[in-house]
Amino acid sequence: MSPDITVDAAVERFLAHKRALARKYHSEERELRLLARFAGERDVRLLGQLTPLLVDEFLASRPRSRPRSFNHLLGVADGFFRWAVAQELLPAVPLLTGRRRVTSARIPFLFGTAQARQLLTAAAQLPDGSRAPGRGQIFHAVFALCYGLGLRAGEASGLHLGDIDARRSLLVVRGGKFGKDRLVPHGPRIAALLAAQAGRRRADGAAESGPLFSFDGTRCIHPGTASQTFHHLVPALGLAIPDGVAPPVLHSLRHSFAVGCLLRWYREGADPQARLLHLSTFMGHVDPVSTAVYLTVTAQLLDEANRRFESFAQPAWLQAAL
């Protein structure tokens, strides 16, 4: 055990370890910097001086009213301390506080085909701004990529011209959530949409290394701007939000893509479980468990699952009736 390692030095080693595993760890780094600063303000310099009471005081000092947000902070601290124990930098995990129970979680809103078409039409009709030329075409394309390919908002917003492989109908998504690149195949509609946007950018003199979606020609649009635009458009769509369902957010388009894939597989007679790994890879997840979070059970999915079960069980029922 190394009792003299400082909190700051331990945090640096932990971050280096995570990034060596191709993890970005940006938000987690911010949380751990807050912990290190909190310890420094209380004259605690060494990692071994972090007591459970001090760590609990740190957790209580952060304004985290939502259970999910608090649990994220707790999870980051717990992961850091468990790594420190494994590295023999600490004798035990200095945590007393447990996770908060999430009781108010609501089902995410899912866009059907007609609702998604409404959103895309509204986006395409957005007028240009003084500092936002081509606003309608840009947000129409970004929302279409989120819904049609299940891209994250940051992945769609951060695309560059050179990421389009028109010959093979592929998109190269770089630096996803876990710092990994992936190839995303697409069909002719997405190909036409990408070709149109790429044509506009090249007509403006953009290089292949330049952003696909940009207002100033040099920087990619910010995903936060895409989210704000989404929230500006949604109220005018008149979407019916069922009881217990959360209001639509931009990430709802990615949820809708995942559930849409599952529903289509049921209807095609395919085995959804066998294809879950394919969907997980397509969406850029580390494992299918992460993808399962997106697979909200809807009435349509239940209907298809019931039909599948009835078809499977019918021979047994007929035999039992004889």
N, C-alpha and C positions, 0 to 999 in steps of 0.2 A: 504494500500500500504506500501511496505517496501523500503524506499528510501536508506537505508544503505547497501543493499546487494551488494557485489562486483560482477564484471563481472565473475570472476573465480568461485565464489560460485554459481552464477546463472547457469552457464554452467554445473557444477557438478550436480545440482539438476535436470536440464533438461535431462541430460544423464541418470541419475538414473531413471527418469520417463519413458523414452523410453525403457530402458532395463527391467524395470518391466513389460513392455508390450511384452517382448520376442523379441525385436528388437536388432540387433547387434550394429548398429550405429557406425561402426569403421571409415569409410571415413568421415561421418558427424562430428565425434568427432575431427578429424584432422582439419576440416574447422573451427570449433568453437574455437579450441585452437589457431589457427592463428588469429582469431578475438580478442580473449582475449589478446594475445601477442601484437597485433597492438595497442590496447587500452592502454596497459601498457607502451608501448614505447612513447605514447603521454601524459603520466601522467594522464590518465583517469582510475580511480580505480573502481568507482561505476557504476552499471548498468544504473542508471538514468542519468548519464552524457554522455551516448552515444547519440549524436545528429544525425539527418538525414545526415547532411553534413559530419560528421565523418565516419558514416557507408558507405556513398557513396565513400568517400576517400579510405576506406578499400577495397571496391569492385573494385575500379579502380586500386588499387595497385597490385592486383593479375593478373599474366599473363595468361589470359583466352581468347585466340583468337577465339576458337570455341564457337558458341552460346550455344550448349548443355552443355559444361563445365561451362560456366558462369552462365547459368540458374540453374545448380545444386547448385553452390555456393550461388546464390541468394535465392534459395528455402530453403536451410539449414538455412540461416540467418533469412528468413521470418518465418519459422516454429518455430525457437527459440524465436523470438520476439513475435509472436502470443501467444505462450505458456506463456511467461512472462506477457503479458497483461491479459490473462485469470487468472493467479495466482495473479494478482494485484501487480506485481512487477514493471510494467511500465504503464504509462497512455495511451500510444499509440505506434503503431509500428513505429520505427524511420527509415523508408525507403522511398526514393524518386525514386530510380532507378527502371525501369520496366524490364521485361524479354526481351531478344533479340530474334528477329524473326529468326526462323530457315528456311532459304531459300534454302540451298544447300543439304538438306537431300536426300539421294538416297535410292532406294529400296534395301533391303538386298539380297545378293546372296543366291539362294536356290539350294541345291544339289538334283539332281534326283537320282534314284536308281543306274543307271549306273555310274554316276559321283562319288557317295559315294563308290561304289565298287572299282573304280579306286584308290580313296584315301586310302581305307583300304588295298588294295593290296600293294600299295607303302609303307604304314606304316609297314606292316608285313615284308617287305624286307629290312628294315633298318638294317645295321650291328651293332653289339655290339660296345660299346665304352669302353675305358680303365676303365672308372668309370661309365659305363652305361650298365651293363650286361642285356640281355633280352630286349634290347631296342625295337626291332621290335614287339615282342609279347605285350609289355606293351602299346605302342602307338596305335597299332591296336585295342587293347581292349578298351582303353580310348576313341578313336574316335568312335568306334562302340557303346559305351554306350551313347555318346552325340547324335549320329544320331538315334540310335534305340530306346532309352528311353527318349530322350530329356533332359538328365542331363546337368547341368551346368558343365563347365570344372573343377571348384573347387570341385564340388560334386563327380564327377567321380574320380578325382585324389586323393581325400581324403578318399576313401573307405578303410575299414579294413576287414580282413578275417571274423570276427564275424558278419559283416553286411550282409553276404550271408545266406539266409534261403532257402537252396536247396529243402527241403521237400515241402515247400509251393510255390516255385518259386517266391520268393520275395527278393527285396533288401531293406535294411534299410538305407535310406539317412539321415545322421545326420547333424544338424547344417546348414540347407540350408540358403538361402539369408535372410530370416526373423527369423533366429535362431530356426526354428522348424524342428523336425524330421518328416519323412513321409515314408510310405511303397510304394514301386514301384513294381508292378507285372511285370513279363516278360515271354516270350515264350521259347521254347526249344533251339533255336539258341543262345540266350543270356545266357541261363543256361549252355550250353556246353562251351561257351567262358569263363564264370566265373569259371566253374569247372576246366578248363584247367589252368587258371591263379592261382587259389587257390591251385591246385595240385603242381604247380611249387614252390609256396611259402612254402608250407608245406614240400616239399622235401628239402628245404633249412633250415628247422628247425624253421620256423616262428610260433609264437604263434597265437591263435585266436584273440588276441588283436592287433596283428601286422598289418602293412599296406598291402593292397592288391597289390598296385603298388609301388615298391620301388627299388632304385638302390643300396642302402647301407644296406638294410635289417632292418633299424630302422626308417627311415623317409619316409613319403609319397612323391611321386614326386610332384614338384611344378607345379601348373596350368600354370604358366608363361613358364615353360620348354615345356609343351605340346603345348602351343600357338606358341612358337618359332619353334618347330618341324613341326607343321602344316604349317606355313609360308615357311619353307624350302621345303616342299613337293609340295605345290600347283603349283608353276611355271612349274614343270615338267609334270603336268597333262594336260596342254594345254586346260584349260577350256575356253569356249567362254563366255565372260562377256558382256551382252547386254548394250546398251546405257542407262544411267540413273541408272544402278545397281552398287552398291558398290562392291569392290573386296572382295573375300571370306575371312572370319575370322573364327576362331574356333567356335565362337558363332553362325555362320551360320548353323552349324549342328543342333543346338537346334531349330532355326527358321524352318529349313527344316522338322524336326519332327512334329512341330505344324501344318504347312501347309499340310504335308502329311496326317495327321490324318483327317483334314477337307475334303481333296479331297477324301479320302477313304470312309468317311461317305456319301458324295454325291453319289458316285458310288454304294454304298450298299443300297441306298434308305433311309438311316436314316435321322433324323432331326438334323442337325449340331447345331442349336441353343439350342436344348434340352440337347445336350451332352457337351456344352461348359463348364458347371460347372464341369463335370467329368474331362475334359482336364485340367482345371485350377487347380484342386486338384492334379491331376497326376503330373503336372509340378511344383508344390510347390508354386503357386501364392496365394496371399491373397484373390483376387476376380477375376472374369472373365474379368474385365476391363484390368487388367495387361496382361492377356493371349491374348486379342484382339490385342495388339501391335505386336504380332508375326504373326498374320494372314494376311500376304501380299496377295493381290489379284493378282493371276497369270492368264495367258490365259487359262490354264486348269480349274481353278476354275470357271472362267467366263463361259466357255463352259458348265460345269456341272450345274451351277446355271441357265443358259439359258434353258437347257434341262428340269430342274426341273420346271421352270416357264411355259414352253410351255406345259408340261404334265398337270400342274395344271389348265392352262387357256383354254386348248383345248375344254372341254365341253361347256364353255361359248361362245367360238368362233363358235362352231357348231350350238349352239342354236340361236345365232345372225344371222347366215347365213340362217336359215329356214324362 
